């Protein structure tokens, strides 16, 4: 894989009206991380007292964070209402030349900031809230 532009990672949310995915914001910085907990099944008869882990055990999760500019007032309204309702909805994360991550996420943080002589910016953090799927390109 060759180097890619960070700005090409897209965040899309399912539209209530027609169930299509729509881009919600122009993200300037973003991060997507995957985590998995392990389940230790080591016992007194484990070979050489080496730790043993349960294959396929443990909880998996994904976290997404980003900052940038809202695409429009409608996008701002949608994210704000999702945060205050605590609703879990379907999202897509498009990773160019790699694939698409899709599944339910909940907004865990939404921050606004701005300077008197510049645009309003926001920061968002989201946590996975169910099974995710990945479709490779």
N, CA, C and O atoms as a GROMACS GRO file, in nm:
protein
  548
    1UNK      N    1   0.084  -0.117   0.000
    1UNK     CA    2   0.000   0.000   0.000
    1UNK      C    3   0.089   0.124   0.000
    1UNK      O    4   0.191   0.127   0.069
    2UNK      N    5   0.051   0.223  -0.077
    2UNK     CA    6   0.126   0.348  -0.084
    2UNK      C    7   0.072   0.447   0.017
    2UNK      O    8  -0.036   0.427   0.073
    3UNK      N    9   0.145   0.554   0.041
    3UNK     CA   10   0.101   0.658   0.133
    3UNK      C   11  -0.029   0.719   0.082
    3UNK      O   12  -0.049   0.733  -0.038
    4UNK      N   13  -0.117   0.755   0.175
    4UNK     CA   14  -0.246   0.813   0.140
    4UNK      C   15  -0.266   0.944   0.213
    4UNK      O   16  -0.206   0.968   0.318
    5UNK      N   17  -0.350   1.029   0.156
    5UNK     CA   18  -0.382   1.157   0.220
    5UNK      C   19  -0.480   1.132   0.334
    5UNK      O   20  -0.582   1.066   0.317
    6UNK      N   21  -0.447   1.186   0.451
    6UNK     CA   22  -0.534   1.170   0.567
    6UNK      C   23  -0.670   1.232   0.548
    6UNK      O   24  -0.768   1.186   0.607
    7UNK      N   25  -0.678   1.336   0.467
    7UNK     CA   26  -0.805   1.406   0.448
    7UNK      C   27  -0.908   1.322   0.372
    7UNK      O   28  -1.025   1.358   0.368
    8UNK      N   29  -0.865   1.212   0.311
    8UNK     CA   30  -0.957   1.131   0.231
    8UNK      C   31  -1.039   1.033   0.313
    8UNK      O   32  -1.129   0.969   0.258
    9UNK      N   33  -1.012   1.019   0.442
    9UNK     CA   34  -1.092   0.933   0.528
    9UNK      C   35  -1.226   1.003   0.550
    9UNK      O   36  -1.229   1.115   0.601
   10UNK      N   37  -1.336   0.938   0.514
   10UNK     CA   38  -1.469   1.002   0.522
   10UNK      C   39  -1.552   0.941   0.633
   10UNK      O   40  -1.544   0.821   0.659
   11UNK      N   41  -1.631   1.024   0.698
   11UNK     CA   42  -1.724   0.982   0.802
   11UNK      C   43  -1.865   1.008   0.751
   11UNK      O   44  -1.901   1.122   0.720
   12UNK      N   45  -1.944   0.900   0.744
   12UNK     CA   46  -2.081   0.914   0.693
   12UNK      C   47  -2.178   0.853   0.793
   12UNK      O   48  -2.147   0.755   0.860
   13UNK      N   49  -2.296   0.913   0.802
   13UNK     CA   50  -2.402   0.864   0.890
   13UNK      C   51  -2.524   0.830   0.806
   13UNK      O   52  -2.549   0.893   0.703
   14UNK      N   53  -2.600   0.730   0.851
   14UNK     CA   54  -2.722   0.692   0.779
   14UNK      C   55  -2.824   0.802   0.794
   14UNK      O   56  -2.851   0.849   0.905
   15UNK      N   57  -2.881   0.844   0.682
   15UNK     CA   58  -2.984   0.947   0.676
   15UNK      C   59  -3.116   0.889   0.722
   15UNK      O   60  -3.155   0.780   0.678
   16UNK      N   61  -3.187   0.959   0.808
   16UNK     CA   62  -3.316   0.912   0.858
   16UNK      C   63  -3.421   0.902   0.748
   16UNK      O   64  -3.502   0.810   0.748
   17UNK      N   65  -3.420   0.995   0.654
   17UNK     CA   66  -3.524   1.003   0.553
   17UNK      C   67  -3.522   0.888   0.454
   17UNK      O   68  -3.626   0.828   0.426
   18UNK      N   69  -3.404   0.854   0.400
   18UNK     CA   70  -3.400   0.754   0.294
   18UNK      C   71  -3.300   0.641   0.318
   18UNK      O   72  -3.276   0.560   0.229
   19UNK      N   73  -3.242   0.635   0.437
   19UNK     CA   74  -3.146   0.531   0.476
   19UNK      C   75  -3.017   0.532   0.396
   19UNK      O   76  -2.939   0.437   0.405
   20UNK      N   77  -2.993   0.636   0.318
   20UNK     CA   78  -2.866   0.649   0.247
   20UNK      C   79  -2.762   0.704   0.344
   20UNK      O   80  -2.796   0.769   0.442
   21UNK      N   81  -2.635   0.677   0.317
   21UNK     CA   82  -2.527   0.732   0.399
   21UNK      C   83  -2.485   0.866   0.341
   21UNK      O   84  -2.462   0.878   0.221
   22UNK      N   85  -2.474   0.968   0.428
   22UNK     CA   86  -2.435   1.101   0.385
   22UNK      C   87  -2.313   1.148   0.464
   22UNK      O   88  -2.302   1.120   0.584
   23UNK      N   89  -2.223   1.218   0.398
   23UNK     CA   90  -2.106   1.275   0.463
   23UNK      C   91  -2.153   1.386   0.556
   23UNK      O   92  -2.230   1.472   0.516
   24UNK      N   93  -2.106   1.384   0.681
   24UNK     CA   94  -2.155   1.482   0.778
   24UNK      C   95  -2.060   1.598   0.804
   24UNK      O   96  -2.105   1.704   0.848
   25UNK      N   97  -1.932   1.582   0.777
   25UNK     CA   98  -1.841   1.690   0.811
   25UNK      C   99  -1.712   1.681   0.733
   25UNK      O  100  -1.674   1.574   0.684
   26UNK      N  101  -1.644   1.795   0.723
   26UNK     CA  102  -1.511   1.797   0.667
   26UNK      C  103  -1.411   1.779   0.779
   26UNK      O  104  -1.380   1.874   0.851
   27UNK      N  105  -1.361   1.658   0.796
   27UNK     CA  106  -1.268   1.630   0.905
   27UNK      C  107  -1.126   1.666   0.865
   27UNK      O  108  -1.078   1.626   0.759
   28UNK      N  109  -1.060   1.742   0.951
   28UNK     CA  110  -0.921   1.781   0.924
   28UNK      C  111  -0.823   1.685   0.990
   28UNK      O  112  -0.712   1.665   0.941
   29UNK      N  113  -0.863   1.626   1.101
   29UNK     CA  114  -0.779   1.528   1.170
   29UNK      C  115  -0.871   1.418   1.219
   29UNK      O  116  -0.983   1.444   1.263
   30UNK      N  117  -0.825   1.294   1.212
   30UNK     CA  118  -0.909   1.184   1.255
   30UNK      C  119  -0.825   1.065   1.294
   30UNK      O  120  -0.710   1.052   1.253
   31UNK      N  121  -0.885   0.977   1.375
   31UNK     CA  122  -0.816   0.858   1.422
   31UNK      C  123  -0.918   0.746   1.438
   31UNK      O  124  -1.028   0.768   1.489
   32UNK      N  125  -0.882   0.628   1.394
   32UNK     CA  126  -0.966   0.510   1.407
   32UNK      C  127  -0.882   0.403   1.473
   32UNK      O  128  -0.775   0.368   1.423
   33UNK      N  129  -0.928   0.350   1.586
   33UNK     CA  130  -0.851   0.246   1.655
   33UNK      C  131  -0.939   0.127   1.688
   33UNK      O  132  -1.058   0.141   1.716
   34UNK      N  133  -0.877   0.011   1.684
   34UNK     CA  134  -0.944  -0.115   1.717
   34UNK      C  135  -0.876  -0.173   1.840
   34UNK      O  136  -0.753  -0.170   1.851
   35UNK      N  137  -0.955  -0.227   1.932
   35UNK     CA  138  -0.901  -0.286   2.053
   35UNK      C  139  -0.971  -0.419   2.081
   35UNK      O  140  -1.088  -0.437   2.048
   36UNK      N  141  -0.897  -0.510   2.141
   36UNK     CA  142  -0.953  -0.638   2.181
   36UNK      C  143  -0.896  -0.677   2.316
   36UNK      O  144  -0.775  -0.667   2.339
   37UNK      N  145  -0.982  -0.721   2.404
   37UNK     CA  146  -0.938  -0.771   2.533
   37UNK      C  147  -0.909  -0.919   2.521
   37UNK      O  148  -0.977  -0.990   2.445
   38UNK      N  149  -0.812  -0.966   2.592
   38UNK     CA  150  -0.780  -1.108   2.590
   38UNK      C  151  -0.839  -1.176   2.714
   38UNK      O  152  -0.863  -1.113   2.816
   39UNK      N  153  -0.862  -1.307   2.702
   39UNK     CA  154  -0.911  -1.386   2.814
   39UNK      C  155  -0.801  -1.485   2.851
   39UNK      O  156  -0.768  -1.575   2.774
   40UNK      N  157  -0.745  -1.466   2.970
   40UNK     CA  158  -0.634  -1.547   3.019
   40UNK      C  159  -0.688  -1.680   3.073
   40UNK      O  160  -0.769  -1.682   3.166
   41UNK      N  161  -0.642  -1.790   3.015
   41UNK     CA  162  -0.685  -1.924   3.061
   41UNK      C  163  -0.565  -2.005   3.112
   41UNK      O  164  -0.569  -2.128   3.113
   42UNK      N  165  -0.460  -1.936   3.153
   42UNK     CA  166  -0.341  -2.002   3.206
   42UNK      C  167  -0.377  -2.079   3.333
   42UNK      O  168  -0.456  -2.032   3.415
   43UNK      N  169  -0.318  -2.197   3.347
   43UNK     CA  170  -0.343  -2.279   3.466
   43UNK      C  171  -0.212  -2.344   3.510
   43UNK      O  172  -0.109  -2.326   3.444
   44UNK      N  173  -0.214  -2.416   3.617
   44UNK     CA  174  -0.091  -2.473   3.673
   44UNK      C  175  -0.022  -2.570   3.581
   44UNK      O  176   0.098  -2.592   3.595
   45UNK      N  177  -0.093  -2.629   3.486
   45UNK     CA  178  -0.032  -2.724   3.394
   45UNK      C  179  -0.001  -2.664   3.257
   45UNK      O  180   0.028  -2.737   3.163
   46UNK      N  181  -0.007  -2.532   3.245
   46UNK     CA  182   0.028  -2.466   3.119
   46UNK      C  183   0.175  -2.491   3.090
   46UNK      O  184   0.260  -2.479   3.179
   47UNK      N  185   0.206  -2.527   2.966
   47UNK     CA  186   0.342  -2.564   2.926
   47UNK      C  187   0.441  -2.455   2.963
   47UNK      O  188   0.430  -2.341   2.916
   48UNK      N  189   0.540  -2.490   3.047
   48UNK     CA  190   0.644  -2.396   3.086
   48UNK      C  191   0.592  -2.275   3.162
   48UNK      O  192   0.663  -2.176   3.176
   49UNK      N  193   0.469  -2.283   3.212
   49UNK     CA  194   0.403  -2.173   3.283
   49UNK      C  195   0.388  -2.049   3.194
   49UNK      O  196   0.379  -1.937   3.243
   50UNK      N  197   0.384  -2.071   3.063
   50UNK     CA  198   0.358  -1.962   2.970
   50UNK      C  199   0.209  -1.929   2.972
   50UNK      O  200   0.125  -2.018   2.986
   51UNK      N  201   0.180  -1.806   2.957
   51UNK     CA  202   0.040  -1.761   2.955
   51UNK      C  203  -0.031  -1.821   2.834
   51UNK      O  204   0.026  -1.830   2.725
   52UNK      N  205  -0.155  -1.862   2.856
   52UNK     CA  206  -0.240  -1.911   2.748
   52UNK      C  207  -0.361  -1.818   2.736
   52UNK      O  208  -0.417  -1.773   2.837
   53UNK      N  209  -0.400  -1.791   2.613
   53UNK     CA  210  -0.516  -1.706   2.589
   53UNK      C  211  -0.624  -1.784   2.516
   53UNK      O  212  -0.595  -1.871   2.433
   54UNK      N  213  -0.748  -1.753   2.547
   54UNK     CA  214  -0.862  -1.816   2.482
   54UNK      C  215  -0.879  -1.757   2.343
   54UNK      O  216  -0.901  -1.637   2.329
   55UNK      N  217  -0.868  -1.840   2.242
   55UNK     CA  218  -0.883  -1.795   2.103
   55UNK      C  219  -1.026  -1.747   2.080
   55UNK      O  220  -1.122  -1.816   2.113
   56UNK      N  221  -1.038  -1.628   2.024
   56UNK     CA  222  -1.170  -1.573   1.992
   56UNK      C  223  -1.244  -1.519   2.113
   56UNK      O  224  -1.358  -1.474   2.098
   57UNK      N  225  -1.184  -1.522   2.231
   57UNK     CA  226  -1.249  -1.472   2.352
   57UNK      C  227  -1.228  -1.323   2.367
   57UNK      O  228  -1.148  -1.264   2.294
   58UNK      N  229  -1.296  -1.264   2.459
   58UNK     CA  230  -1.277  -1.123   2.490
   58UNK      C  231  -1.365  -1.032   2.408
   58UNK      O  232  -1.428  -1.072   2.310
   59UNK      N  233  -1.368  -0.908   2.451
   59UNK     CA  234  -1.452  -0.807   2.386
   59UNK      C  235  -1.370  -0.726   2.287
   59UNK      O  236  -1.256  -0.690   2.315
   60UNK      N  237  -1.428  -0.699   2.172
   60UNK     CA  238  -1.365  -0.614   2.071
   60UNK      C  239  -1.443  -0.484   2.061
   60UNK      O  240  -1.564  -0.480   2.083
   61UNK      N  241  -1.370  -0.376   2.027
   61UNK     CA  242  -1.437  -0.248   2.011
   61UNK      C  243  -1.355  -0.160   1.918
   61UNK      O  244  -1.236  -0.182   1.894
   62UNK      N  245  -1.423  -0.058   1.866
   62UNK     CA  246  -1.356   0.040   1.780
   62UNK      C  247  -1.388   0.179   1.835
   62UNK      O  248  -1.498   0.204   1.886
   63UNK      N  249  -1.292   0.268   1.824
   63UNK     CA  250  -1.309   0.407   1.866
   63UNK      C  251  -1.271   0.496   1.749
   63UNK      O  252  -1.174   0.469   1.677
   64UNK      N  253  -1.347   0.600   1.730
   64UNK     CA  254  -1.320   0.694   1.622
   64UNK      C  255  -1.322   0.835   1.680
   64UNK      O  256  -1.410   0.869   1.759
   65UNK      N  257  -1.225   0.916   1.642
   65UNK     CA  258  -1.226   1.056   1.683
   65UNK      C  259  -1.184   1.142   1.565
   65UNK      O  260  -1.111   1.097   1.477
   66UNK      N  261  -1.231   1.264   1.565
   66UNK     CA  262  -1.196   1.354   1.456
   66UNK      C  263  -1.227   1.497   1.492
   66UNK      O  264  -1.299   1.525   1.588
   67UNK      N  265  -1.172   1.587   1.414
   67UNK     CA  266  -1.202   1.729   1.432
   67UNK      C  267  -1.208   1.795   1.295
   67UNK      O  268  -1.146   1.748   1.200
   68UNK      N  269  -1.282   1.902   1.286
   68UNK     CA  270  -1.291   1.970   1.159
   68UNK      C  271  -1.405   2.070   1.155
   68UNK      O  272  -1.437   2.135   1.254
   69UNK      N  273  -1.464   2.080   1.036
   69UNK     CA  274  -1.572   2.175   1.009
   69UNK      C  275  -1.698   2.100   0.968
   69UNK      O  276  -1.691   1.998   0.898
   70UNK      N  277  -1.813   2.150   1.012
   70UNK     CA  278  -1.938   2.091   0.966
   70UNK      C  279  -1.960   2.124   0.820
   70UNK      O  280  -1.927   2.233   0.773
   71UNK      N  281  -2.016   2.028   0.748
   71UNK     CA  282  -2.045   2.046   0.607
   71UNK      C  283  -2.152   2.153   0.587
   71UNK      O  284  -2.144   2.235   0.495
   72UNK      N  285  -2.253   2.151   0.674
   72UNK     CA  286  -2.363   2.247   0.667
   72UNK      C  287  -2.440   2.244   0.799
   72UNK      O  288  -2.409   2.165   0.887
   73UNK      N  289  -2.541   2.330   0.811
   73UNK     CA  290  -2.621   2.336   0.933
   73UNK      C  291  -2.696   2.208   0.960
   73UNK      O  292  -2.716   2.171   1.076
   74UNK      N  293  -2.738   2.139   0.855
   74UNK     CA  294  -2.809   2.013   0.871
   74UNK      C  295  -2.721   1.907   0.937
   74UNK      O  296  -2.767   1.832   1.023
   75UNK      N  297  -2.593   1.902   0.897
   75UNK     CA  298  -2.499   1.807   0.956
   75UNK      C  299  -2.476   1.838   1.103
   75UNK      O  300  -2.473   1.748   1.187
   76UNK      N  301  -2.461   1.966   1.135
   76UNK     CA  302  -2.445   2.008   1.273
   76UNK      C  303  -2.566   1.965   1.356
   76UNK      O  304  -2.549   1.909   1.465
   77UNK      N  305  -2.686   1.990   1.306
   77UNK     CA  306  -2.809   1.951   1.376
   77UNK      C  307  -2.815   1.800   1.399
   77UNK      O  308  -2.852   1.755   1.507
   78UNK      N  309  -2.778   1.723   1.298
   78UNK     CA  310  -2.786   1.576   1.307
   78UNK      C  311  -2.692   1.523   1.415
   78UNK      O  312  -2.733   1.443   1.498
   79UNK      N  313  -2.566   1.568   1.414
   79UNK     CA  314  -2.471   1.519   1.514
   79UNK      C  315  -2.509   1.564   1.654
   79UNK      O  316  -2.501   1.486   1.749
   80UNK      N  317  -2.551   1.688   1.668
   80UNK     CA  318  -2.591   1.740   1.799
   80UNK      C  319  -2.709   1.661   1.854
   80UNK      O  320  -2.710   1.626   1.972
   81UNK      N  321  -2.809   1.634   1.770
   81UNK     CA  322  -2.927   1.560   1.818
   81UNK      C  323  -2.891   1.415   1.852
   81UNK      O  324  -2.945   1.359   1.947
   82UNK      N  325  -2.798   1.354   1.775
   82UNK     CA  326  -2.754   1.219   1.808
   82UNK      C  327  -2.680   1.215   1.942
   82UNK      O  328  -2.697   1.121   2.019
   83UNK      N  329  -2.600   1.317   1.970
   83UNK     CA  330  -2.530   1.321   2.097
   83UNK      C  331  -2.628   1.334   2.214
   83UNK      O  332  -2.623   1.256   2.309
   84UNK      N  333  -2.718   1.432   2.206
   84UNK     CA  334  -2.809   1.457   2.318
   84UNK      C  335  -2.910   1.344   2.338
   84UNK      O  336  -2.955   1.323   2.451
   85UNK      N  337  -2.946   1.272   2.233
   85UNK     CA  338  -3.039   1.161   2.249
   85UNK      C  339  -2.968   1.033   2.294
   85UNK      O  340  -3.032   0.941   2.346
   86UNK      N  341  -2.836   1.028   2.275
   86UNK     CA  342  -2.762   0.906   2.308
   86UNK      C  343  -2.793   0.792   2.212
   86UNK      O  344  -2.762   0.676   2.240
   87UNK      N  345  -2.853   0.826   2.100
   87UNK     CA  346  -2.896   0.725   2.002
   87UNK      C  347  -2.775   0.659   1.935
   87UNK      O  348  -2.673   0.722   1.909
   88UNK      N  349  -2.790   0.530   1.909
   88UNK     CA  350  -2.691   0.454   1.836
   88UNK      C  351  -2.743   0.436   1.694
   88UNK      O  352  -2.853   0.385   1.674
   89UNK      N  353  -2.664   0.477   1.594
   89UNK     CA  354  -2.706   0.467   1.455
   89UNK      C  355  -2.593   0.407   1.371
   89UNK      O  356  -2.479   0.397   1.416
   90UNK      N  357  -2.626   0.370   1.249
   90UNK     CA  358  -2.529   0.312   1.156
   90UNK      C  359  -2.440   0.422   1.098
   90UNK      O  360  -2.488   0.526   1.055
   91UNK      N  361  -2.311   0.395   1.096
   91UNK     CA  362  -2.212   0.486   1.039
   91UNK      C  363  -2.125   0.409   0.940
   91UNK      O  364  -2.115   0.287   0.945
   92UNK      N  365  -2.064   0.482   0.850
   92UNK     CA  366  -1.964   0.428   0.759
   92UNK      C  367  -1.836   0.511   0.774
   92UNK      O  368  -1.841   0.633   0.784
   93UNK      N  369  -1.725   0.441   0.774
   93UNK     CA  370  -1.595   0.506   0.769
   93UNK      C  371  -1.528   0.457   0.642
   93UNK      O  372  -1.495   0.339   0.630
   94UNK      N  373  -1.509   0.547   0.546
   94UNK     CA  374  -1.450   0.513   0.418
   94UNK      C  375  -1.299   0.537   0.426
   94UNK      O  376  -1.255   0.649   0.449
   95UNK      N  377  -1.222   0.430   0.408
   95UNK     CA  378  -1.076   0.440   0.410
   95UNK      C  379  -1.029   0.417   0.267
   95UNK      O  380  -1.030   0.303   0.220
   96UNK      N  381  -0.987   0.523   0.197
   96UNK     CA  382  -0.952   0.512   0.055
   96UNK      C  383  -0.845   0.405   0.029
   96UNK      O  384  -0.752   0.388   0.108
   97UNK      N  385  -0.862   0.336  -0.080
   97UNK     CA  386  -0.769   0.231  -0.123
   97UNK      C  387  -0.756   0.117  -0.023
   97UNK      O  388  -0.662   0.038  -0.031
   98UNK      N  389  -0.849   0.108   0.073
   98UNK     CA  390  -0.842   0.005   0.175
   98UNK      C  391  -0.978  -0.063   0.191
   98UNK      O  392  -0.988  -0.185   0.178
   99UNK      N  393  -1.083   0.016   0.219
   99UNK     CA  394  -1.216  -0.042   0.234
   99UNK      C  395  -1.309   0.045   0.314
   99UNK      O  396  -1.281   0.162   0.339
  100UNK      N  397  -1.422  -0.015   0.354
  100UNK     CA  398  -1.526   0.056   0.428
  100UNK      C  399  -1.560  -0.020   0.556
  100UNK      O  400  -1.588  -0.139   0.553
  101UNK      N  401  -1.557   0.051   0.667
  101UNK     CA  402  -1.599  -0.002   0.796
  101UNK      C  403  -1.741   0.046   0.818
  101UNK      O  404  -1.770   0.165   0.800
  102UNK      N  405  -1.830  -0.044   0.856
  102UNK     CA  406  -1.969  -0.005   0.877
  102UNK      C  407  -2.025  -0.071   1.001
  102UNK      O  408  -1.995  -0.187   1.029
  103UNK      N  409  -2.107   0.004   1.074
  103UNK     CA  410  -2.172  -0.053   1.191
  103UNK      C  411  -2.225   0.055   1.283
  103UNK      O  412  -2.213   0.175   1.255
  104UNK      N  413  -2.284   0.012   1.395
  104UNK     CA  414  -2.342   0.108   1.489
  104UNK      C  415  -2.236   0.173   1.577
  104UNK      O  416  -2.146   0.106   1.629
  105UNK      N  417  -2.248   0.304   1.592
  105UNK     CA  418  -2.161   0.381   1.681
  105UNK      C  419  -2.248   0.476   1.761
  105UNK      O  420  -2.359   0.512   1.720
  106UNK      N  421  -2.196   0.516   1.876
  106UNK     CA  422  -2.261   0.617   1.959
  106UNK      C  423  -2.162   0.730   1.981
  106UNK      O  424  -2.044   0.704   2.007
  107UNK      N  425  -2.208   0.852   1.971
  107UNK     CA  426  -2.122   0.968   1.995
  107UNK      C  427  -2.098   0.980   2.145
  107UNK      O  428  -2.194   0.993   2.222
  108UNK      N  429  -1.972   0.975   2.186
  108UNK     CA  430  -1.939   0.983   2.329
  108UNK      C  431  -1.889   1.121   2.370
  108UNK      O  432  -1.887   1.154   2.488
  109UNK      N  433  -1.849   1.203   2.274
  109UNK     CA  434  -1.806   1.340   2.303
  109UNK      C  435  -1.827   1.427   2.180
  109UNK      O  436  -1.804   1.383   2.067
  110UNK      N  437  -1.871   1.549   2.202
  110UNK     CA  438  -1.889   1.647   2.094
  110UNK      C  439  -1.851   1.783   2.151
  110UNK      O  440  -1.916   1.833   2.243
  111UNK      N  441  -1.745   1.842   2.096
  111UNK     CA  442  -1.695   1.970   2.147
  111UNK      C  443  -1.692   2.072   2.034
  111UNK      O  444  -1.662   2.039   1.920
  112UNK      N  445  -1.722   2.197   2.069
  112UNK     CA  446  -1.718   2.307   1.975
  112UNK      C  447  -1.613   2.406   2.021
  112UNK      O  448  -1.595   2.426   2.141
  113UNK      N  449  -1.543   2.468   1.926
  113UNK     CA  450  -1.448   2.574   1.961
  113UNK      C  451  -1.433   2.668   1.844
  113UNK      O  452  -1.466   2.635   1.730
  114UNK      N  453  -1.383   2.786   1.873
  114UNK     CA  454  -1.360   2.883   1.768
  114UNK      C  455  -1.291   3.006   1.821
  114UNK      O  456  -1.293   3.034   1.940
  115UNK      N  457  -1.228   3.077   1.730
  115UNK     CA  458  -1.165   3.203   1.764
  115UNK      C  459  -1.247   3.316   1.704
  115UNK      O  460  -1.324   3.294   1.610
  116UNK      N  461  -1.231   3.435   1.757
  116UNK     CA  462  -1.314   3.548   1.712
  116UNK      C  463  -1.294   3.580   1.565
  116UNK      O  464  -1.383   3.637   1.503
  117UNK      N  465  -1.179   3.545   1.508
  117UNK     CA  466  -1.152   3.579   1.368
  117UNK      C  467  -1.140   3.455   1.278
  117UNK      O  468  -1.074   3.460   1.174
  118UNK      N  469  -1.204   3.346   1.319
  118UNK     CA  470  -1.194   3.222   1.241
  118UNK      C  471  -1.324   3.145   1.249
  118UNK      O  472  -1.417   3.186   1.318
  119UNK      N  473  -1.332   3.033   1.179
  119UNK     CA  474  -1.453   2.952   1.173
  119UNK      C  475  -1.473   2.870   1.300
  119UNK      O  476  -1.380   2.848   1.378
  120UNK      N  477  -1.597   2.823   1.320
  120UNK     CA  478  -1.631   2.733   1.429
  120UNK      C  479  -1.583   2.593   1.392
  120UNK      O  480  -1.610   2.546   1.281
  121UNK      N  481  -1.513   2.529   1.482
  121UNK     CA  482  -1.468   2.391   1.459
  121UNK      C  483  -1.530   2.301   1.564
  121UNK      O  484  -1.587   2.348   1.662
  122UNK      N  485  -1.520   2.171   1.542
  122UNK     CA  486  -1.574   2.075   1.636
  122UNK      C  487  -1.478   1.957   1.650
  122UNK      O  488  -1.393   1.933   1.564
  123UNK      N  489  -1.495   1.885   1.760
  123UNK     CA  490  -1.426   1.758   1.781
  123UNK      C  491  -1.532   1.657   1.820
  123UNK      O  492  -1.624   1.687   1.895
  124UNK      N  493  -1.517   1.534   1.769
  124UNK     CA  494  -1.613   1.428   1.795
  124UNK      C  495  -1.538   1.302   1.835
  124UNK      O  496  -1.429   1.274   1.785
  125UNK      N  497  -1.597   1.225   1.926
  125UNK     CA  498  -1.545   1.094   1.963
  125UNK      C  499  -1.664   0.998   1.960
  125UNK      O  500  -1.773   1.030   2.007
  126UNK      N  501  -1.640   0.880   1.904
  126UNK     CA  502  -1.746   0.780   1.892
  126UNK      C  503  -1.694   0.643   1.934
  126UNK      O  504  -1.576   0.613   1.918
  127UNK      N  505  -1.785   0.562   1.987
  127UNK     CA  506  -1.751   0.426   2.029
  127UNK      C  507  -1.844   0.329   1.958
  127UNK      O  508  -1.962   0.356   1.940
  128UNK      N  509  -1.788   0.215   1.916
  128UNK     CA  510  -1.871   0.114   1.851
  128UNK      C  511  -1.976   0.064   1.950
  128UNK      O  512  -1.952   0.059   2.070
  129UNK      N  513  -2.092   0.027   1.897
  129UNK     CA  514  -2.204  -0.015   1.981
  129UNK      C  515  -2.266  -0.144   1.930
  129UNK      O  516  -2.386  -0.166   1.949
  130UNK      N  517  -2.188  -0.228   1.866
  130UNK     CA  518  -2.236  -0.354   1.812
  130UNK      C  519  -2.136  -0.409   1.713
  130UNK      O  520  -2.023  -0.360   1.701
  131UNK      N  521  -2.179  -0.512   1.641
  131UNK     CA  522  -2.091  -0.578   1.545
  131UNK      C  523  -2.060  -0.485   1.428
  131UNK      O  524  -2.148  -0.416   1.376
  132UNK      N  525  -1.932  -0.483   1.387
  132UNK     CA  526  -1.888  -0.402   1.274
  132UNK      C  527  -1.852  -0.495   1.158
  132UNK      O  528  -1.813  -0.610   1.178
  133UNK      N  529  -1.867  -0.443   1.038
  133UNK     CA  530  -1.825  -0.520   0.920
  133UNK      C  531  -1.724  -0.438   0.842
  133UNK      O  532  -1.725  -0.315   0.845
  134UNK      N  533  -1.636  -0.508   0.773
  134UNK     CA  534  -1.536  -0.440   0.692
  134UNK      C  535  -1.544  -0.498   0.551
  134UNK      O  536  -1.540  -0.619   0.533
  135UNK      N  537  -1.555  -0.410   0.452
  135UNK     CA  538  -1.558  -0.450   0.312
  135UNK      C  539  -1.432  -0.396   0.246
  135UNK      O  540  -1.416  -0.274   0.231
  136UNK      N  541  -1.344  -0.485   0.207
  136UNK     CA  542  -1.219  -0.443   0.142
  136UNK      C  543  -1.244  -0.404  -0.001
  136UNK      O  544  -1.337  -0.453  -0.065
  137UNK      N  545  -1.160  -0.315  -0.052
  137UNK     CA  546  -1.170  -0.273  -0.193
  137UNK      C  547  -1.102  -0.375  -0.282
  137UNK      O  548  -1.100  -0.359  -0.404
   0.00000   0.00000   0.00000
